[in-house]
Amino acid sequence: MLKTTAKCQCCGNDVVLPFNCSYCGGSFCAEHRIPESHACPETWRAKAPREAPPITTRDWSKKPSYKYTISYTPRSSRIFWFSPTELKHLTLGTLLVMGVGLSYFLFTGFASTWLTLAGLSIAFTWSFLLHEIAHKFSAQHFHLWAEFRLTMQGALITLISIFLPPPFKIISPGAVMIVGSVTKETAGKTALSGPLTNILISIVCVLIATITQGIFWIVAFINAILAAFNLIPFGIMDGLKVFRWNKKVWTVAFIAAMILTGYTYLLV
């Protein structure tokens, strides 16, 4: 039966629903319920060190038996740098993009000579590289870890694109992976840096082409369409991040890319 009334063993007062000490087992009032308040002889048990509970199979999910490491430096003292792993991925990505460029200009007949074909392919490849490097340097400027990495799906699609006709060519061997504390503004500015680089290259090539003609119209068109495509505000495209950050900036950039695309297309 539950004991509802008792005398406090410290002060002797009658107590309704007394407190029972979990160490000595005595009954006490609210004032003397703590072991230190009633000079509990078993207080030492409360201060004795407890053994750590044995590790059971339930803890295995919290403490895995494997380790996984990456070269992650969230706030490196070096602003612009490349790791050996990243350079390998960039090299493979460059080769894939160059293959797409060669096949594209062979299919379309833009290149009349092998020298022109080589020049256009190099320009095509550098348009892609400068786009990705702009993302990387922009992220590193904000003290974020940023490195280019190939993705299995993207590299495979790019490889298949080499053998497909122009309408089905997709250039997406990988992307710049970013780790760190990212705000909407940081993400938007980092995303904008890639298309903005292509817009600037396109403008420079248009200015050169008005004087020298040659292949610069084609290079200007390539960069304009790369910028316009990446600024589409959908899915994983750069445009969605820019749109979420600043709609006015996105509108200006997208209109500029579309005007350049239309203008250079008519002159190619």
C-alpha positions as CSV (number, residue, x, y, z in Angstrom):
1,M,0.0,0.0,0.0
2,L,1.3,3.5,-0.8
3,K,2.4,5.4,2.3
4,T,0.5,8.8,2.1
5,T,1.4,10.3,5.6
6,A,4.6,10.1,7.5
7,K,6.9,12.1,9.8
8,C,9.9,13.8,8.3
9,Q,12.9,12.0,9.7
10,C,14.8,15.3,9.8
11,C,12.4,17.8,11.4
12,G,9.7,15.5,12.7
13,N,6.8,17.3,11.0
14,D,3.8,15.3,9.7
15,V,4.0,15.2,5.9
16,V,1.2,14.3,3.4
17,L,2.8,12.4,0.5
18,P,6.3,12.5,1.8
19,F,9.4,12.4,-0.3
20,N,11.4,9.1,-0.2
21,C,15.2,9.4,-0.5
22,S,16.4,7.1,-3.3
23,Y,19.7,6.6,-1.4
24,C,18.9,6.0,2.3
25,G,15.2,5.2,1.9
26,G,14.0,7.7,4.5
27,S,10.8,9.8,4.4
28,F,11.2,13.6,4.4
29,C,9.3,16.8,3.8
30,A,9.8,19.1,0.8
31,E,12.4,21.2,2.7
32,H,14.6,18.2,3.5
33,R,14.0,16.0,0.5
34,I,17.5,16.5,-1.0
35,P,20.2,14.2,0.4
36,E,22.4,17.2,1.4
37,S,19.4,18.7,3.4
38,H,18.9,15.8,5.7
39,A,22.6,14.8,6.0
40,C,22.0,11.6,4.1
41,P,24.6,9.0,5.1
42,E,24.5,7.5,1.6
43,T,25.3,10.8,-0.2
44,W,28.6,9.3,-1.4
45,R,26.6,7.1,-3.8
46,A,25.4,10.2,-5.7
47,K,28.9,11.3,-6.3
48,A,30.5,8.0,-7.2
49,P,31.6,7.7,-10.8
50,R,29.4,5.5,-13.0
51,E,30.7,3.0,-15.5
52,A,30.0,3.8,-19.1
53,P,27.2,1.7,-20.6
54,P,28.4,-1.1,-22.8
55,I,28.2,-0.5,-26.6
56,T,25.4,-2.5,-28.1
57,T,24.3,-3.1,-31.6
58,R,21.9,-0.2,-31.2
59,D,24.9,2.2,-31.1
60,W,26.6,0.9,-34.2
61,S,24.6,3.3,-36.4
62,K,25.9,6.2,-34.5
63,K,29.6,5.1,-34.5
64,P,30.3,3.6,-37.9
65,S,33.4,1.4,-38.4
66,Y,34.6,3.2,-41.5
67,K,36.1,6.7,-42.2
68,Y,35.5,9.0,-45.2
69,T,37.6,12.0,-45.8
70,I,37.6,14.8,-48.4
71,S,40.0,17.7,-49.0
72,Y,37.8,20.3,-47.4
73,T,39.2,23.6,-46.4
74,P,36.2,25.9,-45.6
75,R,38.3,29.0,-44.9
76,S,41.7,28.6,-46.6
77,S,44.2,31.4,-46.5
78,R,44.7,30.9,-50.2
79,I,41.8,32.4,-52.2
80,F,42.4,31.0,-55.6
81,W,43.8,27.5,-55.7
82,F,43.3,24.0,-57.2
83,S,43.8,20.7,-55.6
84,P,45.5,17.8,-57.4
85,T,42.2,15.8,-57.5
86,E,40.4,18.8,-59.0
87,L,43.0,19.2,-61.7
88,K,42.5,15.6,-62.7
89,H,38.7,16.1,-62.9
90,L,39.2,19.4,-64.9
91,T,41.5,17.6,-67.4
92,L,39.0,14.8,-68.0
93,G,36.1,17.3,-68.3
94,T,38.1,19.4,-70.7
95,L,38.8,16.4,-73.0
96,L,35.1,15.5,-73.0
97,V,34.0,19.0,-73.8
98,M,36.7,19.3,-76.6
99,G,35.4,16.1,-78.1
100,V,31.8,17.6,-78.2
101,G,33.2,20.8,-79.7
102,L,35.1,18.9,-82.5
103,S,32.0,16.8,-83.4
104,Y,29.7,19.8,-83.3
105,F,31.7,21.8,-85.8
106,L,32.2,18.8,-88.0
107,F,28.4,18.2,-88.1
108,T,27.4,21.8,-88.7
109,G,30.2,22.5,-91.2
110,F,31.2,25.8,-89.6
111,A,34.9,24.8,-89.9
112,S,36.2,24.9,-93.5
113,T,39.7,23.8,-92.6
114,W,41.4,21.7,-89.9
115,L,43.0,24.9,-88.4
116,T,39.6,26.6,-88.1
117,L,38.2,23.4,-86.6
118,A,40.9,23.3,-84.0
119,G,40.5,27.0,-83.2
120,L,36.7,26.7,-82.7
121,S,37.1,23.6,-80.5
122,I,39.6,25.3,-78.3
123,A,37.4,28.4,-78.0
124,F,34.4,26.2,-77.3
125,T,36.3,24.3,-74.5
126,W,37.6,27.5,-72.9
127,S,34.1,29.0,-72.9
128,F,33.1,26.0,-70.7
129,L,36.3,26.1,-68.5
130,L,36.1,29.9,-67.8
131,H,32.4,29.5,-66.9
132,E,33.3,26.8,-64.2
133,I,36.4,28.6,-63.0
134,A,34.4,31.8,-62.5
135,H,32.0,29.8,-60.2
136,K,35.0,28.4,-58.3
137,F,36.8,31.7,-57.8
138,S,33.6,33.5,-56.9
139,A,32.9,30.9,-54.2
140,Q,36.5,31.0,-52.9
141,H,36.2,34.8,-52.7
142,F,33.4,34.2,-50.2
143,H,35.7,31.8,-48.2
144,L,33.8,28.7,-49.3
145,W,35.3,25.4,-50.2
146,A,34.8,25.0,-54.0
147,E,36.2,22.4,-56.4
148,F,35.2,21.0,-59.8
149,R,34.1,17.4,-59.8
150,L,33.0,15.1,-62.6
151,T,29.8,13.3,-62.1
152,M,29.2,9.8,-63.5
153,Q,25.9,10.7,-65.1
154,G,27.1,14.0,-66.5
155,A,30.3,12.6,-67.9
156,L,28.5,9.7,-69.5
157,I,25.9,12.1,-71.1
158,T,28.7,14.3,-72.4
159,L,30.6,11.3,-73.8
160,I,27.4,10.1,-75.7
161,S,26.9,13.6,-77.0
162,I,30.1,13.4,-79.0
163,F,28.5,10.9,-81.3
164,L,25.1,12.6,-81.6
165,P,24.0,15.3,-84.1
166,P,24.0,18.9,-82.9
167,P,20.4,19.2,-81.5
168,F,21.2,16.5,-79.0
169,K,24.5,17.7,-77.7
170,I,24.7,18.2,-73.9
171,I,27.8,19.6,-72.1
172,S,27.6,18.7,-68.5
173,P,30.6,16.6,-67.4
174,G,30.5,17.9,-63.9
175,A,30.1,21.0,-61.7
176,V,31.8,23.1,-59.1
177,M,30.9,21.6,-55.7
178,I,30.6,24.2,-52.9
179,V,30.6,23.6,-49.1
180,G,30.2,26.2,-46.4
181,S,27.8,28.7,-44.9
182,V,25.9,29.9,-48.0
183,T,23.3,32.7,-48.0
184,K,20.9,33.5,-50.8
185,E,23.1,36.4,-51.8
186,T,26.3,34.4,-51.8
187,A,24.6,31.6,-53.8
188,G,23.2,34.1,-56.3
189,K,26.4,35.9,-56.9
190,T,28.4,32.7,-57.2
191,A,25.8,31.3,-59.7
192,L,25.8,34.6,-61.7
193,S,29.6,34.6,-62.1
194,G,29.5,31.8,-64.7
195,P,26.9,33.2,-67.1
196,L,28.3,36.7,-66.6
197,T,31.7,35.5,-67.7
198,N,30.2,34.1,-70.9
199,I,28.3,37.3,-71.5
200,L,31.5,39.4,-71.2
201,I,33.4,37.0,-73.6
202,S,30.6,37.2,-76.1
203,I,30.6,41.1,-76.0
204,V,34.4,41.2,-76.4
205,C,34.2,38.7,-79.4
206,V,31.4,40.8,-81.0
207,L,33.7,43.9,-80.8
208,I,36.6,42.0,-82.3
209,A,34.4,40.4,-85.0
210,T,33.2,43.8,-86.2
211,I,36.8,44.6,-87.1
212,T,38.4,41.2,-88.0
213,Q,35.4,39.0,-88.9
214,G,36.7,35.4,-88.9
215,I,35.5,32.9,-86.2
216,F,34.9,35.5,-83.5
217,W,31.2,35.7,-84.5
218,I,30.9,31.9,-83.8
219,V,32.7,32.2,-80.4
220,A,30.5,35.1,-79.5
221,F,27.4,33.0,-80.3
222,I,28.6,30.0,-78.3
223,N,29.2,32.1,-75.2
224,A,25.9,34.0,-75.6
225,I,23.9,30.7,-75.9
226,L,25.8,29.2,-72.9
227,A,24.9,32.2,-70.8
228,A,21.2,32.2,-71.9
229,F,20.9,28.4,-71.3
230,N,22.5,28.5,-67.8
231,L,20.3,31.5,-66.8
232,I,17.1,29.5,-67.2
233,P,15.5,29.7,-63.7
234,F,14.7,26.0,-63.4
235,G,16.1,23.0,-61.6
236,I,19.8,23.0,-60.9
237,M,20.5,25.8,-63.4
238,D,22.4,28.9,-62.3
239,G,19.4,31.0,-63.2
240,L,17.3,29.7,-60.4
241,K,19.8,30.7,-57.7
242,V,20.2,34.2,-59.3
243,F,16.4,34.5,-59.6
244,R,15.9,33.6,-55.9
245,W,18.5,36.1,-54.8
246,N,17.6,39.1,-57.0
247,K,15.0,39.1,-59.7
248,K,16.1,42.4,-61.2
249,V,19.7,41.2,-61.6
250,W,18.4,38.0,-63.2
251,T,16.2,39.9,-65.6
252,V,19.0,42.2,-66.8
253,A,21.4,39.3,-67.2
254,F,18.9,37.0,-69.0
255,I,17.7,39.8,-71.4
256,A,21.4,40.7,-72.2
257,A,22.1,37.0,-72.9
258,M,19.1,36.6,-75.1
259,I,19.9,39.8,-77.1
260,L,23.4,38.6,-77.7
261,T,22.2,35.2,-78.7
262,G,19.8,36.6,-81.3
263,Y,22.2,39.2,-82.6
264,T,25.2,36.8,-83.0
265,Y,22.9,34.0,-84.5
266,L,21.9,36.3,-87.4
267,L,25.6,37.0,-88.1
268,V,27.1,33.5,-87.8
